[in-house]
Amino acid sequence: MARRARLRLAGLPLHVIQRGNNKSDCFFHERDYLLFLHLLEELGSLFECSVHTYVLMTNHVHLLVTPERPEGISQMMKNLGRRYVQYINRAYKRTGCLWEGRFRSSIVDSEEYLMRCYRYIELNPVRAGIVRHPAQYAWSSYHANALGRSSNIVVPHAQYLALANSEAGRRLRYSELVDSALSSQELEEIRAAARGGYALGPRGFVSGIESALGRRATAKPCGRPKKQR
């Protein structure tokens, strides 16, 4: 069966997930996280992809990225994956796959759903029970978005900048948003869109994506179609 083509449009953010093969670890030491972030900075700039949020978990990665060119995200992830795997195989004298196939992605409505993805990504370590608060986890963009730590990777999205008129105000407002938990419905919407490679947003946004790309951008309805009388 042919693989579904990804939904890609220049200027629209994508929630990207890359998992370790068979749920295995893809980070083993602090230097691995640092090298991955270095490559993310370098290749994001090279392929014109603005990284808004990220979290590096032990066996998977979440990114929220806006590509300036439709093919930019695929080029960035391809080169990032290849160079990181080469490093891991050399450093740990291993062979074989590190990643679980190709990355998953969903195109995100920037008006309503974008800040939910911001929070979803940076709250991953909390949901996993690793830390009680995202500030306690070293390998995420929360330190830049909420605490004001300087970052050469994180590029604030326009929706983030619209949270307040000042940098301090934005950090405070964003911290308040992160402290309010996402509902179970919001979590499942984000997960389902990423699993299926669908658009994440209201019906009007999804329809616009379908019109622009000429194909379905959401899951097919369950069950058999109704017969026409």
Stockholm file with secondary structure:
# STOCKHOLM 1.0

chainA/1-229         MARRARLRLAGLPLHVIQRGNNKSDCFFHERDYLLFLHLLEELGSLFECSVHTYVLMTNHVHLLVTPERPEGISQMMKNLGRRYVQYINRAYKRTGCLWEGRFRSSIVDSEEYLMRCYRYIELNPVRAGIVRHPAQYAWSSYHANALGRSSNIVVPHAQYLALANSEAGRRLRYSELVDSALSSQELEEIRAAARGGYALGPRGFVSGIESALGRRATAKPCGRPKKQR
#=GR chainA/1-229 SS CCCCCCCCCTTSCEEEEEEBGGGCCSCCSHHHHHHHHHHHHHHHHHTTEEEEEEEECSSEEEEEEEESSTTHHHHHHHHHHHHHHHHHHHHHTCCSCCBCSSCEEEEECTTTTHHHHHHHHHTHHHHTTSCSSGGGCSSBTHHHHTTCCCCSSBCCCHHHHTTCSSHHHHHHHHHHHHHSCCCHHHHHHHHHHHHHTCEESCHHHHHHHHHHHTSCCSCCCSSCCCCCC
#=GC SS_cons         CCCCCCCCCTTSCEEEEEEBGGGCCSCCSHHHHHHHHHHHHHHHHHTTEEEEEEEECSSEEEEEEEESSTTHHHHHHHHHHHHHHHHHHHHHTCCSCCBCSSCEEEEECTTTTHHHHHHHHHTHHHHTTSCSSGGGCSSBTHHHHTTCCCCSSBCCCHHHHTTCSSHHHHHHHHHHHHHSCCCHHHHHHHHHHHHHTCEESCHHHHHHHHHHHTSCCSCCCSSCCCCCC
//
